[in-house]
Protein backbone atom coordinates (compact mmCIF):
# COMPACT_ATOMS: atom_id res chain seq x y z
CA UNK A 1 0.00 0.00 0.00
CA UNK A 2 1.30 3.46 -0.88
CA UNK A 3 0.25 6.98 0.03
CA UNK A 4 -0.21 8.94 -3.20
CA UNK A 5 -1.54 12.18 -1.73
CA UNK A 6 -2.16 13.70 1.68
CA UNK A 7 -3.72 17.04 2.66
CA UNK A 8 -4.60 18.73 5.94
CA UNK A 9 -6.23 21.97 7.01
CA UNK A 10 -6.98 23.28 10.51
CA UNK A 11 -4.22 21.36 12.32
CA UNK A 12 -2.07 23.64 14.51
CA UNK A 13 -0.60 26.36 12.24
CA UNK A 14 -2.19 25.09 8.99
CA UNK A 15 -4.81 27.79 8.41
CA UNK A 16 -4.92 26.95 4.72
CA UNK A 17 -4.80 23.51 3.13
CA UNK A 18 -1.40 21.87 2.88
CA UNK A 19 -1.16 19.27 0.10
CA UNK A 20 1.55 16.69 -0.57
CA UNK A 21 1.14 15.24 -4.07
CA UNK A 22 3.05 12.74 -6.23
CA UNK A 23 4.49 11.07 -3.15
CA UNK A 24 7.33 8.67 -3.86
CA UNK A 25 9.04 5.96 -1.86
CA UNK A 26 11.04 8.45 0.20
CA UNK A 27 9.69 11.99 0.58
CA UNK A 28 11.88 14.82 1.92
CA UNK A 29 10.26 17.93 3.42
CA UNK A 30 12.47 21.01 3.85
CA UNK A 31 11.75 24.32 5.50
CA UNK A 32 12.87 26.79 8.13
CA UNK A 33 12.52 26.07 11.83
CA UNK A 34 8.98 26.53 13.16
CA UNK A 35 7.39 26.56 9.69
CA UNK A 36 5.41 23.37 10.41
CA UNK A 37 7.39 20.37 9.13
CA UNK A 38 6.85 18.42 12.35
CA UNK A 39 3.18 19.45 12.40
CA UNK A 40 2.73 17.94 8.96
CA UNK A 41 4.17 14.59 10.04
CA UNK A 42 2.04 14.69 13.20
CA UNK A 43 -1.08 15.36 11.12
CA UNK A 44 -0.33 12.26 9.06
CA UNK A 45 0.03 10.28 12.27
CA UNK A 46 -3.28 11.65 13.59
CA UNK A 47 -5.00 10.74 10.33
CA UNK A 48 -4.00 7.09 10.51
CA UNK A 49 -4.77 6.82 14.22
CA UNK A 50 -8.25 8.23 13.66
CA UNK A 51 -8.74 5.79 10.80
CA UNK A 52 -8.06 3.07 13.33
CA UNK A 53 -10.76 4.50 15.61
CA UNK A 54 -13.22 4.57 12.71
CA UNK A 55 -12.65 0.98 11.63
CA UNK A 56 -15.64 -0.48 13.42
CA UNK A 57 -18.12 2.37 12.97
CA UNK A 58 -21.05 2.35 10.59
CA UNK A 59 -20.60 4.33 7.36
CA UNK A 60 -21.11 8.06 7.84
CA UNK A 61 -21.55 7.82 11.62
CA UNK A 62 -19.42 10.15 13.74
CA UNK A 63 -17.66 8.93 16.88
CA UNK A 64 -17.03 10.89 20.08
CA UNK A 65 -13.54 11.21 21.53
CA UNK A 66 -12.76 12.72 24.91
CA UNK A 67 -9.54 14.53 25.72
CA UNK A 68 -8.53 11.49 27.81
CA UNK A 69 -8.99 9.18 24.82
CA UNK A 70 -6.92 11.42 22.59
CA UNK A 71 -4.03 11.80 25.05
CA UNK A 72 -2.74 8.18 24.74
CA UNK A 73 -2.46 8.78 21.00
CA UNK A 74 0.00 11.58 21.74
CA UNK A 75 -2.29 14.56 21.12
CA UNK A 76 -3.86 17.23 23.33
CA UNK A 77 -7.24 18.75 22.49
CA UNK A 78 -6.02 22.21 23.44
CA UNK A 79 -3.08 22.02 21.02
CA UNK A 80 -4.21 20.38 17.80
CA UNK A 81 -6.60 23.01 16.43
CA UNK A 82 -5.40 26.22 14.78
CA UNK A 83 -4.96 28.78 17.55
CA UNK A 84 -7.74 31.33 17.79
CA UNK A 85 -10.00 29.38 15.45
CA UNK A 86 -12.53 26.62 16.04
CA UNK A 87 -12.57 25.35 12.49
CA UNK A 88 -12.61 21.55 12.05
CA UNK A 89 -9.47 19.66 11.13
CA UNK A 90 -9.95 18.23 7.65
CA UNK A 91 -7.60 15.50 6.41
CA UNK A 92 -7.65 13.65 3.11
CA UNK A 93 -5.57 10.86 1.67
CA UNK A 94 -5.34 8.79 -1.50
CA UNK A 95 -4.05 5.27 -0.89
CA UNK A 96 -2.76 3.12 -3.72
CA UNK A 97 -2.35 -0.61 -4.07
CA UNK A 98 -2.34 -3.18 -6.82
CA UNK A 99 -5.79 -4.54 -7.61
CA UNK A 100 -4.59 -8.12 -7.32
CA UNK A 101 -3.39 -7.39 -3.78
CA UNK A 102 -6.88 -6.29 -2.77
CA UNK A 103 -8.33 -9.39 -4.42
CA UNK A 104 -5.93 -11.64 -2.53
CA UNK A 105 -7.21 -10.15 0.73
CA UNK A 106 -10.86 -10.71 -0.19
CA UNK A 107 -11.62 -7.01 -0.57
CA UNK A 108 -13.83 -7.72 -3.54
CA UNK A 109 -15.57 -4.32 -3.47
CA UNK A 110 -12.41 -2.62 -4.69
CA UNK A 111 -12.25 -2.66 -8.48
CA UNK A 112 -9.57 0.02 -8.53
CA UNK A 113 -6.06 0.59 -7.27
CA UNK A 114 -6.94 3.80 -5.39
CA UNK A 115 -8.99 4.59 -2.28
CA UNK A 116 -9.93 8.16 -1.33
CA UNK A 117 -10.41 8.73 2.41
CA UNK A 118 -11.46 11.97 4.15
CA UNK A 119 -11.80 12.56 7.88
CA UNK A 120 -13.17 15.56 9.76
CA UNK A 121 -12.39 16.24 13.41
CA UNK A 122 -14.18 19.01 15.30
CA UNK A 123 -14.75 20.15 18.86
CA UNK A 124 -18.05 19.74 20.66
CA UNK A 125 -19.11 20.51 24.22
CA UNK A 126 -16.88 20.04 27.27
CA UNK A 127 -13.62 19.59 25.36
CA UNK A 128 -14.94 16.51 23.60
CA UNK A 129 -14.24 15.82 19.94
CA UNK A 130 -16.34 14.43 17.15
CA UNK A 131 -14.67 12.47 14.37
CA UNK A 132 -16.36 11.44 11.15
CA UNK A 133 -15.34 9.49 8.07
CA UNK A 134 -16.68 11.85 5.40
CA UNK A 135 -15.33 10.14 2.28
CA UNK A 136 -14.55 6.53 1.46
CA UNK A 137 -14.62 5.93 -2.26
CA UNK A 138 -12.64 4.49 -5.12
CA UNK A 139 -11.16 6.45 -8.00
CA UNK A 140 -13.83 5.05 -10.33
CA UNK A 141 -16.48 6.94 -8.33
CA UNK A 142 -17.88 4.12 -6.18
CA UNK A 143 -18.87 5.64 -2.83
CA UNK A 144 -18.66 2.99 -0.14
CA UNK A 145 -20.31 5.20 2.47
CA UNK A 146 -23.42 5.93 0.41
CA UNK A 147 -23.59 2.32 -0.75
CA UNK A 148 -23.48 1.09 2.89
CA UNK A 149 -21.01 -1.63 1.97
CA UNK A 150 -18.23 -0.31 4.17
CA UNK A 151 -18.50 -3.20 6.63
CA UNK A 152 -14.92 -4.20 7.41
CA UNK A 153 -13.55 -2.57 4.25
CA UNK A 154 -11.37 0.07 5.89
CA UNK A 155 -10.21 -2.38 8.52
CA UNK A 156 -9.07 -4.88 5.90
CA UNK A 157 -7.31 -2.18 3.90
CA UNK A 158 -5.36 -0.95 6.91
CA UNK A 159 -4.52 -4.36 8.35
CA UNK A 160 -3.58 -6.06 5.10
CA UNK A 161 0.11 -5.25 5.23
CA UNK A 162 1.57 -4.27 8.59
CA UNK A 163 0.60 -4.32 12.24
CA UNK A 164 0.75 -0.51 12.44
CA UNK A 165 -0.16 1.74 9.50
CA UNK A 166 1.99 4.69 10.61
CA UNK A 167 4.91 5.34 12.98
CA UNK A 168 6.54 8.69 13.76
CA UNK A 169 10.14 8.74 14.98
CA UNK A 170 10.59 12.14 16.64
CA UNK A 171 13.77 14.04 17.35
CA UNK A 172 13.93 12.27 20.72
CA UNK A 173 14.13 9.04 18.67
CA UNK A 174 11.28 7.42 20.59
CA UNK A 175 8.18 5.83 19.08
CA UNK A 176 6.37 4.93 22.29
CA UNK A 177 5.53 7.32 25.11
CA UNK A 178 6.25 4.44 27.49
CA UNK A 179 9.83 4.09 26.34
CA UNK A 180 11.55 5.49 29.42
CA UNK A 181 15.14 4.73 30.41
CA UNK A 182 16.60 5.52 33.81
CA UNK A 183 20.02 5.81 32.15
CA UNK A 184 20.29 7.76 28.89
CA UNK A 185 21.42 5.43 26.12
CA UNK A 186 21.41 6.17 22.41
CA UNK A 187 20.21 2.59 21.86
CA UNK A 188 17.88 2.04 24.86
CA UNK A 189 17.16 -1.29 26.54
CA UNK A 190 13.58 -1.41 25.23
CA UNK A 191 14.90 -1.23 21.67
CA UNK A 192 17.63 -3.80 22.34
CA UNK A 193 15.04 -6.26 23.65
CA UNK A 194 12.94 -5.79 20.52
CA UNK A 195 15.97 -6.44 18.32
CA UNK A 196 16.70 -9.65 20.20
CA UNK A 197 13.07 -10.79 19.99
CA UNK A 198 13.06 -9.98 16.28
CA UNK A 199 16.17 -12.08 15.71
CA UNK A 200 14.66 -15.15 17.41
CA UNK A 201 11.15 -14.69 16.05
CA UNK A 202 9.25 -17.53 14.39
CA UNK A 203 7.39 -15.16 12.05
CA UNK A 204 8.43 -12.67 9.38
CA UNK A 205 10.26 -10.57 11.95
CA UNK A 206 13.33 -12.74 11.44
CA UNK A 207 13.62 -11.35 7.91
CA UNK A 208 13.60 -7.82 9.31
CA UNK A 209 16.43 -8.85 11.62
CA UNK A 210 18.39 -10.04 8.58
CA UNK A 211 17.64 -6.74 6.84
CA UNK A 212 18.89 -4.87 9.91
CA UNK A 213 22.18 -6.78 9.88
CA UNK A 214 22.61 -6.47 6.12
CA UNK A 215 22.06 -2.72 5.85
CA UNK A 216 24.48 -1.95 8.68
CA UNK A 217 27.25 -3.82 6.87
CA UNK A 218 27.65 -0.59 4.91
CA UNK A 219 29.88 0.46 7.81
CA UNK A 220 32.31 -2.43 7.47
CA UNK A 221 34.91 -0.06 6.06
CA UNK A 222 34.74 1.78 9.40
CA UNK A 223 34.26 -1.12 11.80
CA UNK A 224 35.94 -3.88 9.78
CA UNK A 225 34.42 -7.03 8.32
CA UNK A 226 31.69 -8.37 10.56
CA UNK A 227 28.07 -7.90 11.58
CA UNK A 228 25.87 -6.73 14.45
CA UNK A 229 24.42 -9.44 16.68
CA UNK A 230 21.66 -9.14 19.27
CA UNK A 231 22.44 -10.96 22.52
CA UNK A 232 20.62 -11.61 25.79
CA UNK A 233 21.98 -12.17 29.28
CA UNK A 234 19.53 -14.44 31.12
CA UNK A 235 21.15 -13.68 34.49
CA UNK A 236 20.51 -9.93 34.25
CA UNK A 237 17.47 -10.19 31.94
CA UNK A 238 18.99 -7.52 29.73
CA UNK A 239 19.64 -7.46 26.02
CA UNK A 240 22.52 -5.88 24.19
CA UNK A 241 23.83 -5.39 20.69
CA UNK A 242 27.42 -6.01 19.71
CA UNK A 243 29.52 -5.82 16.58
CA UNK A 244 31.03 -9.24 15.86
CA UNK A 245 34.24 -8.85 13.80
CA UNK A 246 34.88 -11.57 11.27
CA UNK A 247 38.56 -11.74 12.18
CA UNK A 248 39.73 -10.01 15.33
CA UNK A 249 41.57 -10.84 18.53
CA UNK A 250 39.42 -8.38 20.46
CA UNK A 251 36.12 -10.26 20.15
CA UNK A 252 32.70 -8.59 20.21
CA UNK A 253 32.39 -4.83 20.60
CA UNK A 254 29.30 -3.78 22.64
CA UNK A 255 27.25 -1.04 21.00
CA UNK A 256 27.92 1.42 23.84
CA UNK A 257 31.67 1.59 23.08
CA UNK A 258 31.13 2.53 19.45
CA UNK A 259 30.99 6.12 18.26
CA UNK A 260 27.85 8.12 18.96
CA UNK A 261 27.21 8.63 15.23
CA UNK A 262 27.22 4.88 14.56
CA UNK A 263 25.02 4.30 17.61
CA UNK A 264 22.53 6.90 16.40
CA UNK A 265 22.29 5.28 12.98
CA UNK A 266 21.92 1.81 14.51
CA UNK A 267 19.08 3.06 16.73
CA UNK A 268 17.33 4.81 13.85
CA UNK A 269 17.52 1.77 11.55
CA UNK A 270 16.30 -0.45 14.39
CA UNK A 271 13.27 1.78 14.99
CA UNK A 272 12.37 1.74 11.31
CA UNK A 273 12.14 -2.03 11.40
CA UNK A 274 10.73 -2.80 14.87
CA UNK A 275 7.89 -0.30 14.31
CA UNK A 276 6.35 -2.79 11.85
CA UNK A 277 4.66 0.15 10.13
CA UNK A 278 3.62 0.55 6.52
CA UNK A 279 4.56 4.24 6.65
CA UNK A 280 7.35 5.68 8.79
CA UNK A 281 8.07 9.38 9.32
CA UNK A 282 11.41 10.59 10.71
CA UNK A 283 12.20 14.02 12.08
CA UNK A 284 15.65 15.33 11.18
CA UNK A 285 17.61 12.08 10.70
CA UNK A 286 20.74 14.19 10.13
CA UNK A 287 21.01 15.24 13.80
CA UNK A 288 24.61 14.98 15.04
CA UNK A 289 25.77 13.20 11.87
CA UNK A 290 28.47 14.48 9.55
CA UNK A 291 27.40 14.80 5.94
CA UNK A 292 29.17 11.65 4.71
CA UNK A 293 27.26 9.60 7.29
CA UNK A 294 24.02 11.26 6.20
CA UNK A 295 24.66 10.07 2.65
CA UNK A 296 25.21 6.53 3.89
CA UNK A 297 22.02 6.72 5.93
CA UNK A 298 20.21 7.84 2.77
CA UNK A 299 21.29 4.64 1.01
CA UNK A 300 20.19 2.57 4.00
CA UNK A 301 16.74 4.20 3.86
CA UNK A 302 16.55 3.36 0.16
CA UNK A 303 17.47 -0.29 0.72
CA UNK A 304 14.98 -0.65 3.58
CA UNK A 305 12.12 0.99 1.65
CA UNK A 306 12.73 -1.26 -1.36
CA UNK A 307 12.74 -4.43 0.74
CA UNK A 308 9.38 -6.26 1.07
CA UNK A 309 9.85 -6.47 4.84
CA UNK A 310 10.56 -2.78 5.32
CA UNK A 311 8.08 0.12 5.36
CA UNK A 312 6.42 0.93 2.05
CA UNK A 313 7.25 4.65 2.32
CA UNK A 314 9.47 6.90 4.42
CA UNK A 315 8.71 10.58 5.09
CA UNK A 316 11.52 12.82 6.29
CA UNK A 317 11.60 16.37 7.65
CA UNK A 318 15.11 17.70 7.33
CA UNK A 319 17.45 20.67 7.05
CA UNK A 320 19.97 18.64 5.04
CA UNK A 321 19.96 18.02 1.26
CA UNK A 322 21.22 14.47 1.77
CA UNK A 323 17.88 12.62 1.72
CA UNK A 324 16.20 13.52 -1.58
CA UNK A 325 14.92 10.89 -3.99
CA UNK A 326 13.05 11.16 -7.25
CA UNK A 327 12.67 14.42 -9.15
CA UNK A 328 11.47 16.82 -6.45
CA UNK A 329 11.35 17.65 -2.76
CA UNK A 330 8.66 19.44 -0.74
CA UNK A 331 9.54 23.03 0.17
CA UNK A 332 7.63 24.56 3.09
CA UNK A 333 7.54 28.36 3.36
CA UNK A 334 5.92 31.00 5.53
CA UNK A 335 3.12 33.13 4.08
CA UNK A 336 0.60 35.63 5.45
CA UNK A 337 -2.04 32.87 5.37
CA UNK A 338 0.11 30.26 7.05
CA UNK A 339 2.60 27.70 5.72
CA UNK A 340 2.59 26.67 2.06
CA UNK A 341 4.12 23.65 0.34
CA UNK A 342 5.39 23.43 -3.21
CA UNK A 343 7.37 21.01 -5.35
CA UNK A 344 10.92 22.05 -6.05
CA UNK A 345 13.46 20.32 -8.35
CA UNK A 346 15.78 18.04 -6.45
CA UNK A 347 18.76 20.01 -7.78
CA UNK A 348 17.65 23.01 -5.70
CA UNK A 349 17.77 21.17 -2.36
CA UNK A 350 21.18 22.55 -1.34
CA UNK A 351 20.13 26.09 -2.27
CA UNK A 352 16.82 25.85 -0.42
CA UNK A 353 18.37 24.40 2.74
CA UNK A 354 21.39 26.73 2.43
CA UNK A 355 23.57 23.69 2.96
CA UNK A 356 26.30 23.74 0.35
CA UNK A 357 27.71 20.35 1.22
CA UNK A 358 30.69 19.16 -0.78
CA UNK A 359 31.35 15.55 -1.55
CA UNK A 360 34.94 14.40 -0.86
CA UNK A 361 35.53 14.26 -4.64
CA UNK A 362 35.24 18.09 -4.69
CA UNK A 363 38.65 18.30 -3.05
CA UNK A 364 40.37 16.73 -6.05
CA UNK A 365 40.03 19.90 -8.10
CA UNK A 366 40.10 22.33 -5.15
CA UNK A 367 43.01 24.69 -4.40
CA UNK A 368 45.39 23.97 -1.54
CA UNK A 369 43.95 24.93 1.84
CA UNK A 370 40.35 24.55 0.64
CA UNK A 371 38.00 23.51 3.48
CA UNK A 372 34.77 21.76 2.51
CA UNK A 373 31.53 22.15 4.46
CA UNK A 374 32.15 18.66 5.83
CA UNK A 375 35.46 19.76 7.39
CA UNK A 376 37.78 18.17 4.81
CA UNK A 377 40.95 20.14 3.99
CA UNK A 378 43.01 20.00 0.78
CA UNK A 379 46.69 19.63 1.73
CA UNK A 380 49.83 18.96 -0.32
CA UNK A 381 50.82 15.32 -0.66
matplotlib code that plots the C-alpha trace (Angstrom):
import matplotlib.pyplot as plt

x = [0.0, 1.3, 0.3, -0.2, -1.5, -2.2, -3.7, -4.6, -6.2, -7.0, -4.2, -2.1, -0.6, -2.2, -4.8, -4.9, -4.8, -1.4, -1.2, 1.6, 1.1, 3.1, 4.5, 7.3, 9.0, 11.0, 9.7, 11.9, 10.3, 12.5, 11.7, 12.9, 12.5, 9.0, 7.4, 5.4, 7.4, 6.9, 3.2, 2.7, 4.2, 2.0, -1.1, -0.3, 0.0, -3.3, -5.0, -4.0, -4.8, -8.3, -8.7, -8.1, -10.8, -13.2, -12.6, -15.6, -18.1, -21.1, -20.6, -21.1, -21.6, -19.4, -17.7, -17.0, -13.5, -12.8, -9.5, -8.5, -9.0, -6.9, -4.0, -2.7, -2.5, 0.0, -2.3, -3.9, -7.2, -6.0, -3.1, -4.2, -6.6, -5.4, -5.0, -7.7, -10.0, -12.5, -12.6, -12.6, -9.5, -10.0, -7.6, -7.7, -5.6, -5.3, -4.0, -2.8, -2.3, -2.3, -5.8, -4.6, -3.4, -6.9, -8.3, -5.9, -7.2, -10.9, -11.6, -13.8, -15.6, -12.4, -12.3, -9.6, -6.1, -6.9, -9.0, -9.9, -10.4, -11.5, -11.8, -13.2, -12.4, -14.2, -14.7, -18.1, -19.1, -16.9, -13.6, -14.9, -14.2, -16.3, -14.7, -16.4, -15.3, -16.7, -15.3, -14.6, -14.6, -12.6, -11.2, -13.8, -16.5, -17.9, -18.9, -18.7, -20.3, -23.4, -23.6, -23.5, -21.0, -18.2, -18.5, -14.9, -13.6, -11.4, -10.2, -9.1, -7.3, -5.4, -4.5, -3.6, 0.1, 1.6, 0.6, 0.8, -0.2, 2.0, 4.9, 6.5, 10.1, 10.6, 13.8, 13.9, 14.1, 11.3, 8.2, 6.4, 5.5, 6.2, 9.8, 11.6, 15.1, 16.6, 20.0, 20.3, 21.4, 21.4, 20.2, 17.9, 17.2, 13.6, 14.9, 17.6, 15.0, 12.9, 16.0, 16.7, 13.1, 13.1, 16.2, 14.7, 11.2, 9.2, 7.4, 8.4, 10.3, 13.3, 13.6, 13.6, 16.4, 18.4, 17.6, 18.9, 22.2, 22.6, 22.1, 24.5, 27.2, 27.6, 29.9, 32.3, 34.9, 34.7, 34.3, 35.9, 34.4, 31.7, 28.1, 25.9, 24.4, 21.7, 22.4, 20.6, 22.0, 19.5, 21.1, 20.5, 17.5, 19.0, 19.6, 22.5, 23.8, 27.4, 29.5, 31.0, 34.2, 34.9, 38.6, 39.7, 41.6, 39.4, 36.1, 32.7, 32.4, 29.3, 27.2, 27.9, 31.7, 31.1, 31.0, 27.8, 27.2, 27.2, 25.0, 22.5, 22.3, 21.9, 19.1, 17.3, 17.5, 16.3, 13.3, 12.4, 12.1, 10.7, 7.9, 6.4, 4.7, 3.6, 4.6, 7.4, 8.1, 11.4, 12.2, 15.6, 17.6, 20.7, 21.0, 24.6, 25.8, 28.5, 27.4, 29.2, 27.3, 24.0, 24.7, 25.2, 22.0, 20.2, 21.3, 20.2, 16.7, 16.5, 17.5, 15.0, 12.1, 12.7, 12.7, 9.4, 9.8, 10.6, 8.1, 6.4, 7.2, 9.5, 8.7, 11.5, 11.6, 15.1, 17.5, 20.0, 20.0, 21.2, 17.9, 16.2, 14.9, 13.1, 12.7, 11.5, 11.4, 8.7, 9.5, 7.6, 7.5, 5.9, 3.1, 0.6, -2.0, 0.1, 2.6, 2.6, 4.1, 5.4, 7.4, 10.9, 13.5, 15.8, 18.8, 17.7, 17.8, 21.2, 20.1, 16.8, 18.4, 21.4, 23.6, 26.3, 27.7, 30.7, 31.4, 34.9, 35.5, 35.2, 38.6, 40.4, 40.0, 40.1, 43.0, 45.4, 43.9, 40.3, 38.0, 34.8, 31.5, 32.1, 35.5, 37.8, 40.9, 43.0, 46.7, 49.8, 50.8]
y = [0.0, 3.5, 7.0, 8.9, 12.2, 13.7, 17.0, 18.7, 22.0, 23.3, 21.4, 23.6, 26.4, 25.1, 27.8, 26.9, 23.5, 21.9, 19.3, 16.7, 15.2, 12.7, 11.1, 8.7, 6.0, 8.5, 12.0, 14.8, 17.9, 21.0, 24.3, 26.8, 26.1, 26.5, 26.6, 23.4, 20.4, 18.4, 19.4, 17.9, 14.6, 14.7, 15.4, 12.3, 10.3, 11.7, 10.7, 7.1, 6.8, 8.2, 5.8, 3.1, 4.5, 4.6, 1.0, -0.5, 2.4, 2.4, 4.3, 8.1, 7.8, 10.2, 8.9, 10.9, 11.2, 12.7, 14.5, 11.5, 9.2, 11.4, 11.8, 8.2, 8.8, 11.6, 14.6, 17.2, 18.7, 22.2, 22.0, 20.4, 23.0, 26.2, 28.8, 31.3, 29.4, 26.6, 25.3, 21.5, 19.7, 18.2, 15.5, 13.7, 10.9, 8.8, 5.3, 3.1, -0.6, -3.2, -4.5, -8.1, -7.4, -6.3, -9.4, -11.6, -10.2, -10.7, -7.0, -7.7, -4.3, -2.6, -2.7, 0.0, 0.6, 3.8, 4.6, 8.2, 8.7, 12.0, 12.6, 15.6, 16.2, 19.0, 20.1, 19.7, 20.5, 20.0, 19.6, 16.5, 15.8, 14.4, 12.5, 11.4, 9.5, 11.9, 10.1, 6.5, 5.9, 4.5, 6.4, 5.0, 6.9, 4.1, 5.6, 3.0, 5.2, 5.9, 2.3, 1.1, -1.6, -0.3, -3.2, -4.2, -2.6, 0.1, -2.4, -4.9, -2.2, -1.0, -4.4, -6.1, -5.2, -4.3, -4.3, -0.5, 1.7, 4.7, 5.3, 8.7, 8.7, 12.1, 14.0, 12.3, 9.0, 7.4, 5.8, 4.9, 7.3, 4.4, 4.1, 5.5, 4.7, 5.5, 5.8, 7.8, 5.4, 6.2, 2.6, 2.0, -1.3, -1.4, -1.2, -3.8, -6.3, -5.8, -6.4, -9.7, -10.8, -10.0, -12.1, -15.2, -14.7, -17.5, -15.2, -12.7, -10.6, -12.7, -11.3, -7.8, -8.9, -10.0, -6.7, -4.9, -6.8, -6.5, -2.7, -2.0, -3.8, -0.6, 0.5, -2.4, -0.1, 1.8, -1.1, -3.9, -7.0, -8.4, -7.9, -6.7, -9.4, -9.1, -11.0, -11.6, -12.2, -14.4, -13.7, -9.9, -10.2, -7.5, -7.5, -5.9, -5.4, -6.0, -5.8, -9.2, -8.9, -11.6, -11.7, -10.0, -10.8, -8.4, -10.3, -8.6, -4.8, -3.8, -1.0, 1.4, 1.6, 2.5, 6.1, 8.1, 8.6, 4.9, 4.3, 6.9, 5.3, 1.8, 3.1, 4.8, 1.8, -0.4, 1.8, 1.7, -2.0, -2.8, -0.3, -2.8, 0.2, 0.5, 4.2, 5.7, 9.4, 10.6, 14.0, 15.3, 12.1, 14.2, 15.2, 15.0, 13.2, 14.5, 14.8, 11.7, 9.6, 11.3, 10.1, 6.5, 6.7, 7.8, 4.6, 2.6, 4.2, 3.4, -0.3, -0.6, 1.0, -1.3, -4.4, -6.3, -6.5, -2.8, 0.1, 0.9, 4.7, 6.9, 10.6, 12.8, 16.4, 17.7, 20.7, 18.6, 18.0, 14.5, 12.6, 13.5, 10.9, 11.2, 14.4, 16.8, 17.7, 19.4, 23.0, 24.6, 28.4, 31.0, 33.1, 35.6, 32.9, 30.3, 27.7, 26.7, 23.6, 23.4, 21.0, 22.1, 20.3, 18.0, 20.0, 23.0, 21.2, 22.5, 26.1, 25.9, 24.4, 26.7, 23.7, 23.7, 20.3, 19.2, 15.5, 14.4, 14.3, 18.1, 18.3, 16.7, 19.9, 22.3, 24.7, 24.0, 24.9, 24.5, 23.5, 21.8, 22.1, 18.7, 19.8, 18.2, 20.1, 20.0, 19.6, 19.0, 15.3]
z = [0.0, -0.9, 0.0, -3.2, -1.7, 1.7, 2.7, 5.9, 7.0, 10.5, 12.3, 14.5, 12.2, 9.0, 8.4, 4.7, 3.1, 2.9, 0.1, -0.6, -4.1, -6.2, -3.2, -3.9, -1.9, 0.2, 0.6, 1.9, 3.4, 3.9, 5.5, 8.1, 11.8, 13.2, 9.7, 10.4, 9.1, 12.3, 12.4, 9.0, 10.0, 13.2, 11.1, 9.1, 12.3, 13.6, 10.3, 10.5, 14.2, 13.7, 10.8, 13.3, 15.6, 12.7, 11.6, 13.4, 13.0, 10.6, 7.4, 7.8, 11.6, 13.7, 16.9, 20.1, 21.5, 24.9, 25.7, 27.8, 24.8, 22.6, 25.0, 24.7, 21.0, 21.7, 21.1, 23.3, 22.5, 23.4, 21.0, 17.8, 16.4, 14.8, 17.5, 17.8, 15.4, 16.0, 12.5, 12.0, 11.1, 7.6, 6.4, 3.1, 1.7, -1.5, -0.9, -3.7, -4.1, -6.8, -7.6, -7.3, -3.8, -2.8, -4.4, -2.5, 0.7, -0.2, -0.6, -3.5, -3.5, -4.7, -8.5, -8.5, -7.3, -5.4, -2.3, -1.3, 2.4, 4.1, 7.9, 9.8, 13.4, 15.3, 18.9, 20.7, 24.2, 27.3, 25.4, 23.6, 19.9, 17.1, 14.4, 11.1, 8.1, 5.4, 2.3, 1.5, -2.3, -5.1, -8.0, -10.3, -8.3, -6.2, -2.8, -0.1, 2.5, 0.4, -0.7, 2.9, 2.0, 4.2, 6.6, 7.4, 4.3, 5.9, 8.5, 5.9, 3.9, 6.9, 8.4, 5.1, 5.2, 8.6, 12.2, 12.4, 9.5, 10.6, 13.0, 13.8, 15.0, 16.6, 17.4, 20.7, 18.7, 20.6, 19.1, 22.3, 25.1, 27.5, 26.3, 29.4, 30.4, 33.8, 32.1, 28.9, 26.1, 22.4, 21.9, 24.9, 26.5, 25.2, 21.7, 22.3, 23.6, 20.5, 18.3, 20.2, 20.0, 16.3, 15.7, 17.4, 16.1, 14.4, 12.1, 9.4, 11.9, 11.4, 7.9, 9.3, 11.6, 8.6, 6.8, 9.9, 9.9, 6.1, 5.9, 8.7, 6.9, 4.9, 7.8, 7.5, 6.1, 9.4, 11.8, 9.8, 8.3, 10.6, 11.6, 14.4, 16.7, 19.3, 22.5, 25.8, 29.3, 31.1, 34.5, 34.2, 31.9, 29.7, 26.0, 24.2, 20.7, 19.7, 16.6, 15.9, 13.8, 11.3, 12.2, 15.3, 18.5, 20.5, 20.2, 20.2, 20.6, 22.6, 21.0, 23.8, 23.1, 19.5, 18.3, 19.0, 15.2, 14.6, 17.6, 16.4, 13.0, 14.5, 16.7, 13.9, 11.6, 14.4, 15.0, 11.3, 11.4, 14.9, 14.3, 11.9, 10.1, 6.5, 6.6, 8.8, 9.3, 10.7, 12.1, 11.2, 10.7, 10.1, 13.8, 15.0, 11.9, 9.5, 5.9, 4.7, 7.3, 6.2, 2.6, 3.9, 5.9, 2.8, 1.0, 4.0, 3.9, 0.2, 0.7, 3.6, 1.6, -1.4, 0.7, 1.1, 4.8, 5.3, 5.4, 2.1, 2.3, 4.4, 5.1, 6.3, 7.7, 7.3, 7.0, 5.0, 1.3, 1.8, 1.7, -1.6, -4.0, -7.2, -9.1, -6.4, -2.8, -0.7, 0.2, 3.1, 3.4, 5.5, 4.1, 5.4, 5.4, 7.1, 5.7, 2.1, 0.3, -3.2, -5.4, -6.1, -8.3, -6.5, -7.8, -5.7, -2.4, -1.3, -2.3, -0.4, 2.7, 2.4, 3.0, 0.3, 1.2, -0.8, -1.6, -0.9, -4.6, -4.7, -3.0, -6.1, -8.1, -5.2, -4.4, -1.5, 1.8, 0.6, 3.5, 2.5, 4.5, 5.8, 7.4, 4.8, 4.0, 0.8, 1.7, -0.3, -0.7]

ax = plt.figure().add_subplot(projection="3d")
ax.plot(x, y, z, "-o")
ax.set_aspect("equal")
plt.show()
